[in-house]
């Protein structure tokens, strides 16, 4: 039985079909599973492995390398506070301490109600608004402790739902045009590529056979 819902299973198959090599869809499929569940569960990674032809260990190894992918449960909202140098100078250390105190968790932890996971982030690339904070990878600006408290209150009350979806959702607009190609053309090009690869393999094998025969002939041509 699929770990994906019927809709997500269709999207997963469509993702795999986009790539000449199924394993190229590994990271997009991880994001898809995270969109469904909020984090990457073990059985989801096993199904992804089956879809792309790798081992579950390879899926976990890939997912654990990237900060945007989580192999452990996280809250509905992942709140990241940048503590790189520009933000440190702008009060990030004090803001993070305030966040830990008001949320009752250390950086890396999740609140008891399961709503918020707090992260200490390296650099969030919004250095003109310090200290930089993101929620589920959406920028919410440079925040003071008071503005942070208001943000948390808004998240818990659902007042930011229009701009900040639950963790795991990267985009909410499905592409139905743009870079798409005609499926029959894609299939034809892949078939042609496979035939070209097979032809090169046959040519290489034939060349090696001729070389072996030539070497055999040269070795048997000695006089008495």
Phi, psi and omega in degrees: 000134184291140174289334180280148170293164180306318180295314181293326178296320177297317179295324179296314179296322178295323178297313180300322183291345180288339191246142176299324178248122183306324184295344177293342180271005187302307183293315175304323178292325176298317177296323179296314178296323179290326175298321181289315190250349182091339176201171184269106179276159186301313182291333175293318179295325177294320179290321177299317179302318180294321182294325186254358175078036175232181178272155175303328179296324178292322177295312179297318180299321178291312183297321183289347180281333188256134181295332184283348180251136184239127177259009174230155181301142174230171180286174176299328178235125175261110183261119184248129178249121180286132178238025174287174194303315182297319180286325176301317179293337180265007175103020183295321181298318179292321180294318180296319178297320178296317180298316179297320182290317184283327180276339180077024178222155171275163177304131185100350182260169181238140181297157185300331180276359178074012184274318190233131168252130181260132180235144170262109187259151181287295178212128182253006171061041174223053194291347179276355177231094185248152349286135185286139178226138171236155173233118183051040177071016172255131181289135177238009174093177174280128189242142167274167176305321180292319178292327177296316179299321178294321177300312180298318179297319179295319180297314181294330181272355180079016183281351179249015187297330181294323183261339184233100177284171178302156183304138178108335180275109179279314179223149179249001178251118181277130180289131177232022179196208175077254189274006182290151178236159179297126183304323181293325178292318178300315180297319180294319180292323178292321177296319179295320179295318179296320179293322178296319178296319178294322180294320178296321178296319179295319180296319179296316180297319180294321180295316179297323178295318179295321179295320178295319179294322179294320178293323178295319179294320181292324182288335182265009185262015181288149179272169178268000000 
